[in-house]
Amino acid sequence: LKRDAKLVTMGAKLLRQVAKPYTAQEILSGETKELIKILTDTMKESKGVGIAAPQIGVSKQLFIAEFPRGGICDPMPVTPFFNPVLHFPAPKEEFKMIEGCLSLPELVGLVKRKTLVHMTYLDVNAKRKKIVATGAAAAILQHESDHLFGTLYIDRALSKDMYYAKNFMEEGLESPIDVFH
């Protein structure tokens, strides 16, 4: 593993592959602890709220997420999620959200996501955990989990129109969602 990880961008075959699950032994290894550090550094340098191992060239079922204070959802410190499995309890309500991705730099699109998710995963101690998330937090977990199964947000976009994030600010739109109506 290289300390100065480069982001893998759209077009790379790795982003379209199903990543391999972790064993408990692999989760507890020093190499995995180093990978978590690299993912965290890369996410923070890129100003992201989540990043998956395939986005830095590692085809393994791991992503990390962090919800900072003052963000779009309740705060959560940097948290690694190994071998996540999403569950969508009834009612399966959905909402629309503008999403971007570190692997599709500067682009955003309108995506429909489930409002409520339950996700089981293994933590850094290889212990089974469950998280319940709603709204933006649920969307972030779905987005990052998708990376582990070869799916990008553009595959779920409601329109094939993509926009440059900077255009929203330059055009003074109240909300990026305005351009999708």
Secondary structure, DSSP 8 states (H G I E B T S, - for coil): --SS-----TT-GGGGSB-B---HHHHTSHHHHHHHHHHHHHHHHTT-SEEEGGGGT--BSEEEEEE-TTSSS--EEEEEEEEEEEE--SS--EEEEEEEETTEEEEEEEEEEESEEEEEEE-TTS-EEEEEEEHHHHHHHHHHHHHTBT--HHHHBSSS--EEHHHHHHTT-S-GGGGG-
